[in-house]
Amino acid sequence: MHYWLMKSEPEEFSIDDLARSARRTAPWIGVRNYQARNFMRDGMRPRDRVFFYHSSCADPGIAGIAEIVSKAYPDATQFDRRSPYFDAKATREAPRWFNVDVRFVRKTRVIGLAELRRCPELAGMRVLARGNRLSITPVEQREWEFVTGELLAPNSPAGASAARAKP
């Protein structure tokens, strides 16, 4: 199993939107960065876990947990001339962009960048790298376990103190 962090602007598609989707599942469409595409196409597999991250909003951060439920397949929006994700160079025979289906697991309290940065255990987390703008990044198993076991655990000292120390 692999772990990922996937960013979405909540005005475009939020963790709540995913929870309301049919079967609580939706395609992760519109990725137009080759490295992020490659992570989906070459790295993601069903049952991989995802931190659903709200970006470009008033309270950015990890807002929930999701699961990959499909292998990558061509993103249909690249072929739709009415879509903001249309790509004139993409063809059905040679698609350029792919997506995966993501299923809602649970909503969490928002864990913002400042809180993540305060944890030395997460110092190598890619989302914390200066200048990182990728919408999809891998997460190391130890990082996943720290966030889910310490920051999100209701009775853990880190989770309790982090909840109290919200800026």
C-alpha positions as CSV (number, residue, x, y, z in Angstrom):
1,M,0.0,0.0,0.0
2,H,1.1,3.5,-0.8
3,Y,0.1,6.8,0.8
4,W,-0.6,10.2,-1.0
5,L,-1.6,13.7,-0.3
6,M,-4.0,15.2,-2.9
7,K,-4.8,18.9,-3.0
8,S,-8.1,20.4,-4.1
9,E,-9.5,23.8,-3.8
10,P,-12.6,23.4,-1.7
11,E,-14.6,25.9,-3.8
12,E,-13.9,23.5,-6.7
13,F,-14.2,20.1,-4.9
14,S,-14.1,19.7,-1.2
15,I,-14.0,16.7,1.2
16,D,-17.7,17.4,1.8
17,D,-18.3,17.2,-2.0
18,L,-16.6,13.8,-2.0
19,A,-18.7,12.6,0.9
20,R,-21.9,13.7,-0.9
21,S,-20.9,12.0,-4.2
22,A,-22.7,8.9,-5.5
23,R,-21.2,6.0,-3.6
24,R,-19.0,8.6,-1.9
25,T,-16.7,8.2,-4.9
26,A,-15.5,10.6,-7.6
27,P,-12.9,10.8,-10.3
28,W,-9.9,13.0,-9.5
29,I,-10.1,15.1,-12.7
30,G,-8.2,18.1,-14.1
31,V,-4.7,17.3,-13.1
32,R,-2.5,19.1,-15.6
33,N,1.0,18.7,-14.2
34,Y,3.1,15.8,-15.6
35,Q,4.7,14.8,-12.4
36,A,1.3,14.7,-10.6
37,R,-0.1,12.8,-13.6
38,N,2.7,10.3,-13.3
39,F,2.1,9.7,-9.6
40,M,-1.5,8.8,-10.5
41,R,-0.8,6.8,-13.6
42,D,2.3,4.9,-12.5
43,G,2.1,4.9,-8.7
44,M,-1.4,4.8,-7.4
45,R,-3.3,1.6,-6.9
46,P,-6.6,0.6,-5.5
47,R,-6.6,0.6,-1.6
48,D,-3.9,3.2,-1.4
49,R,-4.7,5.8,1.2
50,V,-5.0,9.6,0.7
51,F,-4.8,12.7,2.8
52,F,-7.4,15.0,1.2
53,Y,-5.9,18.5,1.4
54,H,-7.8,21.7,1.0
55,S,-5.6,24.3,-0.8
56,S,-6.0,28.0,-1.8
57,C,-8.6,28.7,0.9
58,A,-8.9,30.5,4.2
59,D,-8.0,27.4,6.2
60,P,-5.7,25.2,4.1
61,G,-4.6,21.8,5.3
62,I,-5.5,18.1,5.6
63,A,-9.3,18.0,5.8
64,G,-10.0,14.3,5.4
65,I,-8.9,10.8,4.4
66,A,-9.8,9.0,1.2
67,E,-8.9,5.8,-0.6
68,I,-7.9,5.2,-4.2
69,V,-10.5,2.8,-5.7
70,S,-9.4,2.5,-9.4
71,K,-6.3,2.2,-11.5
72,A,-5.6,5.3,-13.6
73,Y,-7.6,5.8,-16.7
74,P,-7.8,8.6,-19.3
75,D,-9.3,11.8,-17.9
76,A,-12.4,12.5,-20.1
77,T,-12.2,16.2,-19.5
78,Q,-9.1,16.5,-21.8
79,F,-11.4,15.6,-24.8
80,D,-14.3,17.9,-23.9
81,R,-14.0,21.3,-25.7
82,R,-16.4,22.9,-23.1
83,S,-14.2,21.8,-20.2
84,P,-11.7,24.1,-18.6
85,Y,-9.4,21.0,-18.7
86,F,-9.7,20.5,-22.5
87,D,-6.3,19.7,-24.1
88,A,-6.3,20.1,-27.9
89,K,-3.1,18.0,-28.2
90,A,-4.7,15.0,-26.4
91,T,-6.3,12.2,-28.5
92,R,-8.3,9.2,-27.4
93,E,-5.6,7.0,-29.0
94,A,-2.8,8.9,-27.1
95,P,-4.3,10.5,-24.0
96,R,-2.0,12.9,-22.1
97,W,-3.9,13.1,-18.8
98,F,-5.2,10.4,-16.4
99,N,-7.2,10.3,-13.3
100,V,-8.1,7.8,-10.6
101,D,-11.4,7.3,-8.6
102,V,-11.2,8.4,-5.0
103,R,-13.6,7.3,-2.2
104,F,-14.4,9.2,0.9
105,V,-13.2,7.5,4.1
106,R,-13.7,10.2,6.8
107,K,-13.5,13.9,7.4
108,T,-11.0,15.1,9.9
109,R,-10.2,18.3,11.7
110,V,-8.1,20.5,9.5
111,I,-4.4,20.1,10.1
112,G,-2.8,23.2,8.6
113,L,0.7,23.7,7.3
114,A,1.9,25.5,10.5
115,E,0.8,22.5,12.7
116,L,2.5,20.0,10.3
117,R,5.7,22.1,10.3
118,R,5.8,22.1,14.1
119,C,6.3,18.3,14.0
120,P,9.9,17.2,13.5
121,E,8.7,13.8,12.5
122,L,7.2,15.4,9.4
123,A,10.2,17.5,8.4
124,G,10.7,15.5,5.2
125,M,7.0,15.6,4.1
126,R,6.9,16.9,0.5
127,V,4.0,19.2,1.0
128,L,6.2,21.1,3.5
129,A,9.0,21.7,1.1
130,R,9.5,25.3,0.2
131,G,8.1,26.1,-3.3
132,N,6.2,22.8,-3.5
133,R,3.1,23.4,-5.7
134,L,2.4,19.9,-6.8
135,S,-1.3,18.9,-6.3
136,I,-0.3,15.3,-5.6
137,T,2.6,14.1,-3.6
138,P,3.6,10.8,-2.1
139,V,3.5,10.4,1.7
140,E,5.9,8.1,3.5
141,Q,4.4,5.4,5.7
142,R,6.0,6.8,8.8
143,E,4.5,10.2,8.0
144,W,1.1,8.7,7.4
145,E,1.3,6.8,10.7
146,F,2.4,9.9,12.6
147,V,-0.4,12.1,11.3
148,T,-3.1,9.4,11.7
149,G,-1.8,8.0,15.0
150,E,-0.7,11.2,16.7
151,L,-2.2,14.3,15.2
152,L,-5.6,12.8,14.4
153,A,-5.9,10.4,17.3
154,P,-8.5,12.0,19.7
155,N,-6.8,10.8,22.9
156,S,-3.1,11.2,21.9
157,P,-1.1,13.9,23.6
158,A,-0.1,15.4,20.2
159,G,-3.7,15.4,18.9
160,A,-5.1,16.9,22.0
161,S,-2.4,19.6,22.4
162,A,-2.6,20.4,18.7
163,A,-6.4,20.8,18.9
164,R,-6.0,23.2,21.9
165,A,-3.1,25.1,20.2
166,K,-5.1,26.0,17.1
167,P,-4.1,29.5,16.1
